[in-house]
Amino acid sequence: MAVAHIILVKFKPSVSESQAHDILKAVAHLKEELPGVVESVHLGVNFAARAKGFTHGFTMVFKDKAALETYDKSPEHIRVVTEVIRPNIEDLLAFDYETEDYSSPRL
C-alpha cells in the first residue's frame, strides 16, 4: 500500500525565498538519488493564513512503508536533513499515512 509523507516547514526569518527554494530542490533531488524508493515529490509555498506559521511544504509518495523506512535511514536523506534542512528551520511537522484507506478511515 502506498504511503504519503507530508512535511510542513517553518523556515528561520533569515532564510530568503531563494534559499528556501534551493533547500526544497535538495529534497526533491532525493528522488533521483534513491531510485525506486520515492515515487513522486510535490513542493509548494503556503498561500493561506491558517498554516500556523508553516511557510513551505512537500509531499513524497512511497510504494509502501518499507520504502519510507529505507528512505528515512538512507545516508542521502540523513545528509540533507542534518546539513541542509535543520540548520535553516524553526519548526517542522511530519505526517505519514497509507493512501489506500484515505477516504474511509478504519473504525
N, CA, C and O atoms as a GROMACS GRO file, in nm:
protein
  428
    1MET      N    1   0.084  -0.117   0.000
    1MET     CA    2   0.000   0.000   0.000
    1MET      C    3   0.089   0.124   0.000
    1MET      O    4   0.184   0.132   0.078
    2ALA      N    5   0.060   0.219  -0.086
    2ALA     CA    6   0.140   0.341  -0.098
    2ALA      C    7   0.130   0.424   0.030
    2ALA      O    8   0.031   0.419   0.102
    3VAL      N    9   0.235   0.501   0.055
    3VAL     CA   10   0.244   0.586   0.174
    3VAL      C   11   0.272   0.729   0.132
    3VAL      O   12   0.364   0.754   0.054
    4ALA      N   13   0.193   0.823   0.184
    4ALA     CA   14   0.218   0.965   0.163
    4ALA      C   15   0.296   1.018   0.283
    4ALA      O   16   0.262   0.991   0.398
    5HIS      N   17   0.401   1.094   0.255
    5HIS     CA   18   0.490   1.152   0.357
    5HIS      C   19   0.481   1.303   0.337
    5HIS      O   20   0.534   1.356   0.240
    6ILE      N   21   0.415   1.370   0.430
    6ILE     CA   22   0.392   1.514   0.418
    6ILE      C   23   0.478   1.587   0.520
    6ILE      O   24   0.477   1.553   0.639
    7ILE      N   25   0.551   1.687   0.474
    7ILE     CA   26   0.636   1.767   0.562
    7ILE      C   27   0.598   1.914   0.546
    7ILE      O   28   0.593   1.966   0.434
    8LEU      N   29   0.572   1.980   0.657
    8LEU     CA   30   0.549   2.124   0.660
    8LEU      C   31   0.668   2.187   0.728
    8LEU      O   32   0.717   2.137   0.830
    9VAL      N   33   0.716   2.298   0.673
    9VAL     CA   34   0.839   2.361   0.721
    9VAL      C   35   0.814   2.507   0.756
    9VAL      O   36   0.744   2.579   0.684
   10LYS      N   37   0.872   2.549   0.867
   10LYS     CA   38   0.874   2.690   0.907
   10LYS      C   39   1.020   2.732   0.903
   10LYS      O   40   1.097   2.699   0.994
   11PHE      N   41   1.059   2.804   0.799
   11PHE     CA   42   1.198   2.847   0.786
   11PHE      C   43   1.229   2.960   0.884
   11PHE      O   44   1.140   3.033   0.926
   12LYS      N   45   1.355   2.972   0.920
   12LYS     CA   46   1.401   3.084   1.002
   12LYS      C   47   1.381   3.213   0.924
   12LYS      O   48   1.389   3.212   0.801
   13PRO      N   49   1.355   3.325   0.992
   13PRO     CA   50   1.335   3.452   0.922
   13PRO      C   51   1.455   3.493   0.835
   13PRO      O   52   1.439   3.566   0.738
   14SER      N   53   1.573   3.446   0.870
   14SER     CA   54   1.693   3.481   0.794
   14SER      C   55   1.704   3.408   0.660
   14SER      O   56   1.790   3.442   0.578
   15VAL      N   57   1.618   3.308   0.636
   15VAL     CA   58   1.623   3.231   0.511
   15VAL      C   59   1.540   3.303   0.405
   15VAL      O   60   1.421   3.327   0.423
   16SER      N   61   1.606   3.338   0.295
   16SER     CA   62   1.536   3.406   0.186
   16SER      C   63   1.450   3.306   0.109
   16SER      O   64   1.466   3.185   0.122
   17GLU      N   65   1.359   3.361   0.028
   17GLU     CA   66   1.275   3.273  -0.055
   17GLU      C   67   1.360   3.194  -0.152
   17GLU      O   68   1.330   3.078  -0.179
   18SER      N   69   1.464   3.253  -0.204
   18SER     CA   70   1.555   3.184  -0.295
   18SER      C   71   1.626   3.068  -0.224
   18SER      O   72   1.640   2.959  -0.280
   19GLN      N   73   1.671   3.092  -0.101
   19GLN     CA   74   1.735   2.986  -0.023
   19GLN      C   75   1.636   2.874   0.008
   19GLN      O   76   1.669   2.756  -0.001
   20ALA      N   77   1.514   2.912   0.044
   20ALA     CA   78   1.411   2.812   0.073
   20ALA      C   79   1.385   2.726  -0.051
   20ALA      O   80   1.371   2.604  -0.040
   21HIS      N   81   1.381   2.789  -0.166
   21HIS     CA   82   1.360   2.717  -0.292
   21HIS      C   83   1.474   2.616  -0.314
   21HIS      O   84   1.448   2.502  -0.352
   22ASP      N   85   1.597   2.659  -0.291
   22ASP     CA   86   1.713   2.570  -0.309
   22ASP      C   87   1.709   2.453  -0.211
   22ASP      O   88   1.747   2.341  -0.246
   23ILE      N   89   1.664   2.478  -0.088
   23ILE     CA   90   1.653   2.372   0.011
   23ILE      C   91   1.549   2.269  -0.033
   23ILE      O   92   1.574   2.149  -0.025
   24LEU      N   93   1.436   2.315  -0.079
   24LEU     CA   94   1.333   2.223  -0.126
   24LEU      C   95   1.378   2.146  -0.250
   24LEU      O   96   1.342   2.029  -0.267
   25LYS      N   97   1.456   2.210  -0.336
   25LYS     CA   98   1.510   2.140  -0.453
   25LYS      C   99   1.603   2.027  -0.410
   25LYS      O  100   1.608   1.922  -0.475
   26ALA      N  101   1.678   2.047  -0.302
   26ALA     CA  102   1.766   1.940  -0.250
   26ALA      C  103   1.682   1.822  -0.203
   26ALA      O  104   1.723   1.706  -0.219
   27VAL      N  105   1.566   1.850  -0.145
   27VAL     CA  106   1.474   1.743  -0.104
   27VAL      C  107   1.423   1.669  -0.227
   27VAL      O  108   1.422   1.546  -0.231
   28ALA      N  109   1.379   1.743  -0.326
   28ALA     CA  110   1.325   1.682  -0.449
   28ALA      C  111   1.430   1.597  -0.518
   28ALA      O  112   1.398   1.494  -0.577
   29HIS      N  113   1.555   1.639  -0.510
   29HIS     CA  114   1.664   1.564  -0.575
   29HIS      C  115   1.683   1.425  -0.514
   29HIS      O  116   1.742   1.337  -0.578
   30LEU      N  117   1.635   1.404  -0.394
   30LEU     CA  118   1.647   1.272  -0.331
   30LEU      C  119   1.576   1.164  -0.414
   30LEU      O  120   1.611   1.047  -0.408
   31LYS      N  121   1.476   1.205  -0.490
   31LYS     CA  122   1.407   1.108  -0.578
   31LYS      C  123   1.506   1.049  -0.678
   31LYS      O  124   1.500   0.930  -0.708
   32GLU      N  125   1.597   1.131  -0.730
   32GLU     CA  126   1.696   1.083  -0.825
   32GLU      C  127   1.807   1.002  -0.756
   32GLU      O  128   1.860   0.907  -0.813
   33GLU      N  129   1.839   1.038  -0.632
   33GLU     CA  130   1.944   0.968  -0.558
   33GLU      C  131   1.898   0.834  -0.502
   33GLU      O  132   1.980   0.747  -0.473
   34LEU      N  133   1.767   0.818  -0.487
   34LEU     CA  134   1.712   0.695  -0.431
   34LEU      C  135   1.608   0.636  -0.527
   34LEU      O  136   1.489   0.631  -0.493
   35PRO      N  137   1.650   0.592  -0.645
   35PRO     CA  138   1.554   0.541  -0.743
   35PRO      C  139   1.478   0.421  -0.689
   35PRO      O  140   1.534   0.334  -0.621
   36GLY      N  141   1.350   0.418  -0.720
   36GLY     CA  142   1.267   0.307  -0.676
   36GLY      C  143   1.214   0.323  -0.535
   36GLY      O  144   1.129   0.245  -0.492
   37VAL      N  145   1.263   0.422  -0.463
   37VAL     CA  146   1.217   0.442  -0.326
   37VAL      C  147   1.108   0.548  -0.324
   37VAL      O  148   0.999   0.526  -0.271
   38VAL      N  149   1.137   0.664  -0.383
   38VAL     CA  150   1.040   0.773  -0.389
   38VAL      C  151   0.968   0.767  -0.523
   38VAL      O  152   1.032   0.770  -0.629
   39GLU      N  153   0.835   0.757  -0.519
   39GLU     CA  154   0.758   0.753  -0.642
   39GLU      C  155   0.731   0.892  -0.698
   39GLU      O  156   0.738   0.912  -0.820
   40SER      N  157   0.701   0.989  -0.611
   40SER     CA  158   0.676   1.125  -0.659
   40SER      C  159   0.706   1.226  -0.548
   40SER      O  160   0.704   1.193  -0.430
   41VAL      N  161   0.734   1.349  -0.591
   41VAL     CA  162   0.763   1.459  -0.499
   41VAL      C  163   0.685   1.582  -0.547
   41VAL      O  164   0.686   1.614  -0.666
   42HIS      N  165   0.618   1.648  -0.454
   42HIS     CA  166   0.547   1.773  -0.483
   42HIS      C  167   0.591   1.876  -0.382
   42HIS      O  168   0.588   1.849  -0.262
   43LEU      N  169   0.632   1.995  -0.428
   43LEU     CA  170   0.682   2.102  -0.342
   43LEU      C  171   0.591   2.222  -0.354
   43LEU      O  172   0.530   2.244  -0.458
   44GLY      N  173   0.582   2.300  -0.246
   44GLY     CA  174   0.498   2.418  -0.257
   44GLY      C  175   0.521   2.520  -0.148
   44GLY      O  176   0.581   2.492  -0.045
   45VAL      N  177   0.470   2.641  -0.175
   45VAL     CA  178   0.475   2.753  -0.083
   45VAL      C  179   0.333   2.778  -0.035
   45VAL      O  180   0.240   2.784  -0.116
   46ASN      N  181   0.315   2.792   0.096
   46ASN     CA  182   0.183   2.816   0.152
   46ASN      C  183   0.129   2.953   0.108
   46ASN      O  184   0.203   3.050   0.098
   47PHE      N  185  -0.001   2.957   0.082
   47PHE     CA  186  -0.066   3.084   0.048
   47PHE      C  187  -0.183   3.115   0.141
   47PHE      O  188  -0.251   3.216   0.121
   48ALA      N  189  -0.207   3.031   0.241
   48ALA     CA  190  -0.322   3.050   0.330
   48ALA      C  191  -0.277   3.098   0.469
   48ALA      O  192  -0.168   3.064   0.515
   49ALA      N  193  -0.362   3.176   0.534
   49ALA     CA  194  -0.329   3.231   0.665
   49ALA      C  195  -0.342   3.128   0.777
   49ALA      O  196  -0.293   3.151   0.887
   50ARG      N  197  -0.404   3.016   0.752
   50ARG     CA  198  -0.432   2.918   0.857
   50ARG      C  199  -0.320   2.817   0.881
   50ARG      O  200  -0.342   2.717   0.949
   51ALA      N  201  -0.202   2.840   0.828
   51ALA     CA  202  -0.092   2.742   0.833
   51ALA      C  203  -0.008   2.749   0.960
   51ALA      O  204   0.092   2.678   0.971
   52LYS      N  205  -0.046   2.832   1.055
   52LYS     CA  206   0.024   2.841   1.184
   52LYS      C  207   0.173   2.867   1.170
   52LYS      O  208   0.254   2.814   1.247
   53GLY      N  209   0.209   2.948   1.072
   53GLY     CA  210   0.348   2.987   1.054
   53GLY      C  211   0.429   2.898   0.963
   53GLY      O  212   0.542   2.931   0.928
   54PHE      N  213   0.374   2.784   0.923
   54PHE     CA  214   0.446   2.698   0.829
   54PHE      C  215   0.437   2.761   0.691
   54PHE      O  216   0.328   2.793   0.644
   55THR      N  217   0.552   2.778   0.628
   55THR     CA  218   0.559   2.857   0.505
   55THR      C  219   0.574   2.773   0.378
   55THR      O  220   0.534   2.817   0.270
   56HIS      N  221   0.630   2.654   0.390
   56HIS     CA  222   0.658   2.570   0.275
   56HIS      C  223   0.625   2.425   0.310
   56HIS      O  224   0.615   2.389   0.428
   57GLY      N  225   0.608   2.346   0.209
   57GLY     CA  226   0.581   2.205   0.235
   57GLY      C  227   0.615   2.119   0.117
   57GLY      O  228   0.635   2.168   0.005
   58PHE      N  229   0.621   1.990   0.144
   58PHE     CA  230   0.638   1.895   0.035
   58PHE      C  231   0.572   1.764   0.072
   58PHE      O  232   0.558   1.729   0.188
   59THR      N  233   0.534   1.693  -0.032
   59THR     CA  234   0.474   1.562  -0.018
   59THR      C  235   0.554   1.465  -0.103
   59THR      O  236   0.586   1.494  -0.218
   60MET      N  237   0.586   1.352  -0.045
   60MET     CA  238   0.652   1.244  -0.119
   60MET      C  239   0.561   1.123  -0.109
   60MET      O  240   0.496   1.100  -0.007
   61VAL      N  241   0.556   1.046  -0.215
   61VAL     CA  242   0.478   0.923  -0.213
   61VAL      C  243   0.575   0.807  -0.231
   61VAL      O  244   0.659   0.806  -0.321
   62PHE      N  245   0.562   0.710  -0.142
   62PHE     CA  246   0.645   0.590  -0.144
   62PHE      C  247   0.558   0.470  -0.176
   62PHE      O  248   0.438   0.470  -0.150
   63LYS      N  249   0.620   0.366  -0.233
   63LYS     CA  250   0.540   0.250  -0.273
   63LYS      C  251   0.482   0.176  -0.154
   63LYS      O  252   0.378   0.111  -0.166
   64ASP      N  253   0.548   0.185  -0.036
   64ASP     CA  254   0.498   0.119   0.084
   64ASP      C  255   0.576   0.168   0.205
   64ASP      O  256   0.668   0.249   0.192
   65LYS      N  257   0.540   0.118   0.324
   65LYS     CA  258   0.608   0.159   0.447
   65LYS      C  259   0.756   0.123   0.444
   65LYS      O  260   0.839   0.198   0.494
   66ALA      N  261   0.788   0.008   0.388
   66ALA     CA  262   0.928  -0.035   0.381
   66ALA      C  263   1.011   0.065   0.300
   66ALA      O  264   1.126   0.093   0.336
   67ALA      N  265   0.955   0.118   0.193
   67ALA     CA  266   1.026   0.217   0.112
   67ALA      C  267   1.049   0.345   0.191
   67ALA      O  268   1.155   0.406   0.181
   68LEU      N  269   0.949   0.387   0.270
   68LEU     CA  270   0.966   0.505   0.355
   68LEU      C  271   1.076   0.481   0.458
   68LEU      O  272   1.157   0.570   0.484
   69GLU      N  273   1.079   0.363   0.517
   69GLU     CA  274   1.183   0.330   0.616
   69GLU      C  275   1.321   0.330   0.551
   69GLU      O  276   1.418   0.377   0.611
   70THR      N  277   1.332   0.277   0.429
   70THR     CA  278   1.459   0.278   0.356
   70THR      C  279   1.504   0.420   0.332
   70THR      O  280   1.621   0.454   0.353
   71TYR      N  281   1.413   0.505   0.288
   71TYR     CA  282   1.440   0.646   0.264
   71TYR      C  283   1.487   0.714   0.393
   71TYR      O  284   1.587   0.786   0.393
   72ASP      N  285   1.413   0.692   0.501
   72ASP     CA  286   1.440   0.759   0.627
   72ASP      C  287   1.580   0.727   0.681
   72ASP      O  288   1.643   0.811   0.744
   73LYS      N  289   1.627   0.605   0.657
   73LYS     CA  290   1.757   0.561   0.708
   73LYS      C  291   1.872   0.580   0.609
   73LYS      O  292   1.987   0.554   0.642
   74SER      N  293   1.841   0.624   0.487
   74SER     CA  294   1.943   0.635   0.384
   74SER      C  295   2.042   0.748   0.416
   74SER      O  296   2.002   0.851   0.469
   75PRO      N  297   2.170   0.728   0.385
   75PRO     CA  298   2.269   0.832   0.408
   75PRO      C  299   2.237   0.962   0.334
   75PRO      O  300   2.266   1.071   0.384
   76GLU      N  301   2.177   0.951   0.215
   76GLU     CA  302   2.142   1.069   0.137
   76GLU      C  303   2.038   1.154   0.211
   76GLU      O  304   2.052   1.276   0.220
   77HIS      N  305   1.936   1.089   0.263
   77HIS     CA  306   1.830   1.159   0.336
   77HIS      C  307   1.886   1.220   0.464
   77HIS      O  308   1.859   1.336   0.495
   78ILE      N  309   1.963   1.144   0.537
   78ILE     CA  310   2.021   1.192   0.663
   78ILE      C  311   2.109   1.314   0.638
   78ILE      O  312   2.106   1.410   0.716
   79ARG      N  313   2.186   1.312   0.530
   79ARG     CA  314   2.272   1.426   0.496
   79ARG      C  315   2.189   1.551   0.467
   79ARG      O  316   2.219   1.658   0.519
   80VAL      N  317   2.085   1.538   0.386
   80VAL     CA  318   2.001   1.654   0.352
   80VAL      C  319   1.934   1.709   0.478
   80VAL      O  320   1.929   1.831   0.497
   81VAL      N  321   1.884   1.621   0.563
   81VAL     CA  322   1.818   1.667   0.685
   81VAL      C  323   1.915   1.740   0.778
   81VAL      O  324   1.886   1.849   0.826
   82THR      N  325   2.031   1.679   0.802
   82THR     CA  326   2.124   1.737   0.900
   82THR      C  327   2.203   1.856   0.847
   82THR      O  328   2.232   1.948   0.923
   83GLU      N  329   2.237   1.857   0.718
   83GLU     CA  330   2.321   1.963   0.664
   83GLU      C  331   2.243   2.074   0.594
   83GLU      O  332   2.289   2.188   0.589
   84VAL      N  333   2.126   2.042   0.540
   84VAL     CA  334   2.054   2.140   0.459
   84VAL      C  335   1.926   2.190   0.528
   84VAL      O  336   1.901   2.310   0.531
   85ILE      N  337   1.848   2.099   0.582
   85ILE     CA  338   1.718   2.138   0.638
   85ILE      C  339   1.729   2.192   0.780
   85ILE      O  340   1.695   2.308   0.806
   86ARG      N  341   1.776   2.111   0.873
   86ARG     CA  342   1.776   2.150   1.015
   86ARG      C  343   1.842   2.284   1.045
   86ARG      O  344   1.789   2.360   1.126
   87PRO      N  345   1.955   2.317   0.984
   87PRO     CA  346   2.017   2.446   1.016
   87PRO      C  347   1.934   2.568   0.973
   87PRO      O  348   1.962   2.680   1.015
   88ASN      N  349   1.833   2.546   0.890
   88ASN     CA  350   1.759   2.658   0.831
   88ASN      C  351   1.613   2.667   0.874
   88ASN      O  352   1.540   2.751   0.823
   89ILE      N  353   1.571   2.582   0.966
   89ILE     CA  354   1.429   2.583   1.003
   89ILE      C  355   1.408   2.613   1.151
   89ILE      O  356   1.494   2.588   1.235
   90GLU      N  357   1.292   2.668   1.180
   90GLU     CA  358   1.247   2.687   1.317
   90GLU      C  359   1.165   2.568   1.363
   90GLU      O  360   1.171   2.528   1.479
   91ASP      N  361   1.088   2.511   1.270
   91ASP     CA  362   0.999   2.401   1.306
   91ASP      C  363   0.968   2.317   1.183
   91ASP      O  364   0.980   2.363   1.070
   92LEU      N  365   0.927   2.194   1.209
   92LEU     CA  366   0.893   2.101   1.103
   92LEU      C  367   0.784   2.009   1.156
   92LEU      O  368   0.788   1.968   1.272
   93LEU      N  369   0.688   1.976   1.072
   93LEU     CA  370   0.581   1.884   1.108
   93LEU      C  371   0.577   1.774   1.003
   93LEU      O  372   0.566   1.802   0.883
   94ALA      N  373   0.585   1.650   1.047
   94ALA     CA  374   0.578   1.536   0.954
   94ALA      C  375   0.448   1.460   0.979
   94ALA      O  376   0.405   1.443   1.093
   95PHE      N  377   0.388   1.414   0.870
   95PHE     CA  378   0.263   1.339   0.878
   95PHE      C  379   0.268   1.232   0.770
   95PHE      O  380   0.279   1.264   0.652
   96ASP      N  381   0.259   1.106   0.810
   96ASP     CA  382   0.265   0.993   0.716
   96ASP      C  383   0.136   0.913   0.725
   96ASP      O  384   0.083   0.891   0.833
   97TYR      N  385   0.086   0.870   0.609
   97TYR     CA  386  -0.032   0.785   0.609
   97TYR      C  387  -0.034   0.695   0.488
   97TYR      O  388   0.023   0.726   0.383
   98GLU      N  389  -0.102   0.580   0.504
   98GLU     CA  390  -0.122   0.488   0.391
   98GLU      C  391  -0.236   0.543   0.309
   98GLU      O  392  -0.340   0.581   0.362
   99THR      N  393  -0.216   0.548   0.178
   99THR     CA  394  -0.313   0.617   0.092
   99THR      C  395  -0.436   0.534   0.056
   99THR      O  396  -0.540   0.592   0.023
  100GLU      N  397  -0.429   0.404   0.062
  100GLU     CA  398  -0.540   0.322   0.017
  100GLU      C  399  -0.668   0.345   0.095
  100GLU      O  400  -0.775   0.352   0.035
  101ASP      N  401  -0.660   0.358   0.225
  101ASP     CA  402  -0.779   0.375   0.308
  101ASP      C  403  -0.808   0.520   0.339
  101ASP      O  404  -0.881   0.551   0.434
  102TYR      N  405  -0.752   0.610   0.262
  102TYR     CA  406  -0.764   0.753   0.291
  102TYR      C  407  -0.909   0.800   0.301
  102TYR      O  408  -0.943   0.876   0.391
  103SER      N  409  -0.995   0.755   0.209
  103SER     CA  410  -1.131   0.808   0.207
  103SER      C  411  -1.226   0.735   0.302
  103SER      O  412  -1.339   0.779   0.321
  104SER      N  413  -1.183   0.623   0.360
  104SER     CA  414  -1.270   0.553   0.453
  104SER      C  415  -1.189   0.505   0.573
  104SER      O  416  -1.136   0.393   0.572
  105PRO      N  417  -1.178   0.589   0.677
  105PRO     CA  418  -1.098   0.552   0.793
  105PRO      C  419  -1.148   0.423   0.858
  105PRO      O  420  -1.267   0.392   0.859
  106ARG      N  421  -1.052   0.349   0.910
  106ARG     CA  422  -1.088   0.224   0.980
  106ARG      C  423  -1.154   0.259   1.112
  106ARG      O  424  -1.109   0.348   1.184
  107LEU      N  425  -1.259   0.190   1.144
  107LEU     CA  426  -1.330   0.214   1.270
  107LEU      C  427  -1.305   0.103   1.368
  107LEU      O  428  -1.357   0.106   1.480
   0.00000   0.00000   0.00000
